[in-house]
Structures are given as structure tokens and as C-alpha cells.
Amino acid sequence: MSDPVPAGTTFVSATNGATYSPGTNTVSFTAGTLTPGASTSFQLTLAISPTFSGTLVNTATVVGADPDP
């Protein structure tokens, strides 16, 4: 999973092995192998700039090796 940190925010922390890359301003998370029906998660904490105004949009991209039936 790849999640660019949205404009107007600053990375604070991430859980469950997710890592932050300051060079690309992106959080990455690798779930490993999951059995059918299994799930995993992580939590991302960001600080919102006090001068931020408008709509905050966060979009993550998930890629898997097997198709989702």
C-alpha cells in the first residue's frame, strides 16, 4: 500500500510496520501474505497545518499479486 501524505499535513506516526519516506512524502505498508478472507490494517497519524483551509483529501493505492474475485 502506498499513501502520499496530503498537502497541508505533516506526517506524525504510523503503526503496524508502516514506514514513512521523507524524500517522497509517502507512507508505505506491506501486508505480506494474507489467506482468503483475512485482513490487516495500519493507522496513519498526520498533523493538519493551522493555516490549512479547504478540503482534505487522502488517497491510498493498494496493489496485490492475486486478483480479487
N, C-alpha and C positions, 0 to 999 in steps of 0.2 A: 504494500500500500504506500502511496506517495501523497503527501498533503502539503502543498505550498502554504506557508504562513501568510494569511491575508494581509493586504495593505492596511495600515492603520493599527496593526497589532505587533506585539513583540513576544517571542517565544519565552515561556517560563519553565515548563516541565512537561514530561511525557512519561507514561507508565508502561509496564509490561515489556520492556526491551525496545520500545520505540526510540529512535535516535534523531537528533536534530543536526542538520548540516548548515552552519552559518554561511558558508560560501554560496549555497543555493537557496538559503532561507526556506528549507524544506524538511518536514518530518517524515521519516521512513519507518515502516513496521513490516517485519516478515513473520508471518504466522506459522510457517513450516507446514508440515503435512497434517491435514485435517481429515478425519474419517467422515463418511457421508452423514449429513445432519449435524455435524459438530460446528461449533463457532468459537471465535476468540474475539478479544477486544483490547483496546488500549484507551487511555484518557489523555487528552491534549489540553494543557492549560496555557492560555495566552493572556497577556495584559493588553487592554484596549487603551490607546492613546487618549489622554484627557481632551485633546483637541479634535478627536475624531468626530465626524458628523456624517450622516448618510446611512446607507445600508451596508451591513457587514455580510460578506458572502464568503463561505468556506467550502471548497470543493476538493474532495479526495479522489484519487484514482486507484482502483483495485485491479490487479491482474492475477489470473490463476492459470495453472497449467492444464487443467481439465475443464471442459465446457460445463456450464450449469444447465442441467436438463430442464 
